[in-house]
Amino acid sequence: MPDNSSDKVAKAFGKKEKVLNFTSNTYHLTRPKKVGAVMEMIRECQPTVFEDWEKFYFEKAFTKTKKPIKVTKESFR
């Protein structure tokens, strides 16, 4: 019989989940236009662990503005 257990890494957000859903829906953060660039980077990186992805992202990510700015951990704060 196949093993139906899953190795999900998603965290339970509890009461914060409503806020996350509201924000995502309000600002359309899950739309392909917003997510597409990140998905393209994930495909390019093919990470096996989160740390691989994090390192790759902060080395390669830039904003999509007239003058691209390097994305850093500090820019998320």
C-alpha positions as CSV (number, residue, x, y, z in Angstrom):
1,M,0.0,0.0,0.0
2,P,1.4,3.4,-0.9
3,D,2.6,5.8,1.8
4,N,0.0,8.6,1.9
5,S,1.9,10.7,4.4
6,S,3.2,14.0,3.1
7,D,6.3,16.0,4.0
8,K,4.6,19.4,4.0
9,V,6.8,22.2,5.0
10,A,4.1,24.8,5.3
11,K,3.7,26.4,8.7
12,A,0.5,26.8,10.5
13,F,-0.4,30.5,10.7
14,G,-3.3,30.2,13.1
15,K,-5.1,33.5,13.6
16,K,-2.7,35.3,11.2
17,E,-4.0,33.3,8.2
18,K,-7.0,35.6,7.8
19,V,-4.7,38.6,7.6
20,L,-2.4,36.8,5.1
21,N,-5.3,35.8,2.9
22,F,-6.8,39.3,3.1
23,T,-3.5,40.9,2.1
24,S,-2.8,38.4,-0.7
25,N,-6.2,39.0,-2.1
26,T,-6.2,42.8,-1.7
27,Y,-2.9,43.4,-3.3
28,H,-3.2,40.5,-5.8
29,L,0.1,39.0,-4.5
30,T,-0.7,35.6,-5.9
31,R,-1.4,36.7,-9.5
32,P,0.8,35.3,-12.2
33,K,2.2,38.8,-12.9
34,K,3.5,39.0,-9.4
35,V,4.6,35.3,-9.0
36,G,5.9,34.6,-12.5
37,A,9.4,36.0,-12.0
38,V,9.9,34.1,-8.8
39,M,8.6,30.8,-10.3
40,E,11.0,31.3,-13.2
41,M,13.9,31.7,-10.8
42,I,12.9,28.6,-8.8
43,R,12.9,26.6,-12.1
44,E,16.3,28.0,-12.9
45,C,17.7,27.2,-9.5
46,Q,16.1,23.8,-8.9
47,P,16.8,23.9,-5.1
48,T,16.7,20.8,-3.0
49,V,16.7,22.7,0.3
50,F,15.5,26.1,1.3
51,E,19.0,27.3,2.0
52,D,20.0,26.7,-1.6
53,W,17.0,28.7,-2.8
54,E,17.6,31.6,-0.3
55,K,21.3,31.9,-1.4
56,F,20.3,31.8,-5.1
57,Y,17.5,34.3,-4.7
58,F,19.6,37.0,-2.9
59,E,22.4,36.6,-5.4
60,K,20.2,37.0,-8.5
61,A,17.1,39.0,-7.5
62,F,16.6,42.6,-8.7
63,T,13.5,44.8,-8.7
64,K,11.7,45.4,-11.9
65,T,12.1,49.1,-12.0
66,K,13.7,51.6,-14.5
67,K,16.9,51.3,-12.5
68,P,16.9,47.7,-11.0
69,I,17.8,47.5,-7.4
70,K,19.4,44.4,-5.9
71,V,17.0,42.6,-3.5
72,T,18.4,42.0,0.0
73,K,17.1,40.6,3.2
74,E,17.0,44.2,4.6
75,S,14.7,45.3,1.7
76,F,12.0,43.0,3.2
77,R,12.0,44.8,6.5
